[in-house]
Amino acid sequence: MTTIPVTHGAAGLAVPTRTQPIRALLALEARAEAGTKVFLERWSIPALRVALGAVFVVFGALKFVPGASPVESLVMQTWDKLTFGLVGGQAAMIATALIEVAAGALLILGGAFARIGLVVLALAFIGILSPIVLLPAEVFGTAGPTLTGQYIFKNAVLIAAALVIASRVLRGPGRVR
């Protein structure tokens, strides 16, 4: 038998309190929050891994098609500077496309493939961020970052996503597969 919490009114009579429905509602909310946390712990990083991989597959695939990527000129200039003029033009676009699509596909596949994809992605990020140093006039305008610069700086979010994914997929002490 359930007892109802009571309080004593001014006349000393027992009056039921209204805390029981509130406590039940709070308990339900706590269970829902705990269930959501378990779900997120299980699925959020894999979802982030697949989403990041998809971004790189899509943007990398654009670079296979001449004129389709909004950063085509930037990619060609960057490769030209990074390789001291040895790689440029369409070869630079194809190389970038291959690196980005490979990194993205490996991330999507997961497991050991994701670990390899993170290494490829780290190499890609070097190229992606290098215009900041190699082509500052393309990145910075008189009033701050140019549109190209903003395109490059948004990669901070993608780098952070890659770090979160790495925290899950990299093996460390006690995680041997």
C-alpha positions in Angstrom: 0.0 0.0 0.0 1.4 3.4 -1.0 1.4 6.2 1.5 0.7 9.7 0.4 2.9 12.3 1.9 1.0 14.7 4.1 1.4 18.0 5.7 -0.6 19.5 8.5 -2.7 22.5 7.7 -3.5 25.5 9.9 -6.2 23.5 11.8 -3.8 20.6 12.3 -5.6 18.5 9.8 -3.6 16.2 7.5 -3.5 17.5 3.9 -2.0 15.5 1.1 1.0 17.2 -0.7 1.3 17.6 -4.4 4.9 16.4 -4.5 4.2 12.8 -5.5 3.2 13.6 -9.2 6.2 16.0 -9.5 8.6 13.4 -8.1 7.2 10.8 -10.6 7.6 13.3 -13.5 11.2 14.1 -12.4 12.0 10.4 -12.2 10.6 9.9 -15.7 12.7 12.8 -17.0 15.8 11.4 -15.3 15.2 8.0 -16.9 14.7 9.6 -20.3 17.8 11.7 -19.9 19.8 8.6 -18.9 18.5 6.7 -21.9 19.4 9.5 -24.2 22.9 9.7 -22.8 23.4 5.9 -23.4 22.1 6.3 -26.9 24.4 9.3 -27.6 27.4 7.5 -26.1 26.8 4.6 -28.4 26.0 6.4 -31.7 27.2 10.1 -31.7 30.8 9.4 -32.5 30.1 6.8 -35.2 27.6 9.3 -36.7 30.2 12.0 -36.6 32.7 9.7 -38.3 30.3 8.9 -41.1 29.3 12.5 -41.5 32.9 13.7 -41.6 33.7 11.0 -44.1 30.8 12.0 -46.3 31.9 15.6 -46.3 35.3 14.6 -47.6 33.9 12.2 -50.2 31.6 14.8 -51.6 34.0 17.8 -51.6 36.8 15.5 -52.9 34.6 14.1 -55.7 33.9 17.7 -56.8 37.6 18.1 -57.5 37.5 15.3 -60.1 35.3 17.5 -62.3 37.0 20.5 -63.8 35.3 23.7 -62.8 33.0 22.1 -60.2 35.0 23.0 -57.1 34.9 26.5 -55.8 38.5 26.2 -54.5 40.0 24.9 -57.8 42.3 27.8 -58.2 43.4 27.8 -54.6 44.1 24.0 -54.7 46.3 24.5 -57.8 48.2 27.4 -56.4 48.7 25.6 -53.1 50.1 22.5 -54.8 52.3 24.6 -57.0 53.8 26.3 -53.9 54.0 23.1 -51.8 55.8 21.2 -54.5 58.0 24.1 -55.8 56.2 24.0 -59.1 56.4 20.3 -59.7 52.7 19.6 -59.3 50.0 22.0 -60.5 47.0 22.3 -62.7 44.7 19.3 -63.2 47.2 16.9 -61.6 46.9 18.9 -58.3 43.1 18.6 -58.5 43.2 14.9 -59.1 45.7 14.3 -56.3 43.6 16.4 -53.9 40.4 14.6 -55.0 42.1 11.2 -54.4 43.3 12.1 -51.0 40.0 13.6 -49.8 37.8 10.8 -51.3 40.1 8.1 -49.8 40.2 9.7 -46.4 36.4 10.1 -46.4 35.7 6.6 -47.6 38.1 5.1 -45.0 36.3 7.0 -42.3 32.9 5.8 -43.4 34.2 2.2 -43.5 35.2 2.5 -39.8 37.4 0.2 -37.7 41.0 -0.2 -38.8 40.0 1.7 -42.0 39.1 4.7 -39.9 42.5 4.7 -38.3 44.1 4.8 -41.7 41.6 7.4 -42.9 42.6 9.7 -39.9 46.3 9.5 -41.1 45.3 10.4 -44.6 43.0 13.2 -43.3 45.9 14.6 -41.2 47.9 14.9 -44.4 44.9 16.5 -46.1 44.6 19.0 -43.3 48.2 20.1 -43.9 47.4 20.9 -47.5 44.0 22.4 -46.6 45.5 24.8 -44.0 48.8 25.6 -45.9 47.3 28.6 -47.8 47.2 30.5 -44.5 51.0 30.6 -44.7 51.7 30.1 -48.5 49.0 32.4 -49.9 48.1 35.0 -47.2 46.8 37.5 -49.8 44.1 34.9 -50.8 43.2 34.3 -47.1 43.3 37.7 -45.5 41.7 40.9 -46.8 41.8 44.4 -45.4 38.8 43.8 -43.1 39.6 40.2 -42.0 39.4 36.8 -43.7 38.3 36.7 -47.3 35.6 34.3 -48.4 38.4 31.9 -49.2 39.9 32.5 -45.8 36.5 31.8 -44.2 36.3 28.6 -46.2 39.7 27.5 -44.8 39.1 28.6 -41.2 35.8 26.6 -41.0 38.1 23.5 -41.1 38.8 24.1 -37.4 35.4 22.4 -36.8 36.4 19.5 -39.1 39.7 19.1 -37.3 38.0 19.1 -33.9 35.6 16.4 -35.3 38.6 14.4 -36.5 40.1 14.6 -33.0 36.9 13.4 -31.3 36.8 10.5 -33.8 40.4 9.7 -33.1 39.7 9.6 -29.4 37.3 6.7 -30.1 39.0 4.7 -32.9 42.7 4.9 -32.0 44.1 2.1 -30.0 45.8 2.9 -26.7 46.8 1.1 -23.5 44.3 -1.6 -22.8 42.6 -1.3 -26.3 44.1 -4.0 -28.4 42.1 -5.5 -31.2 
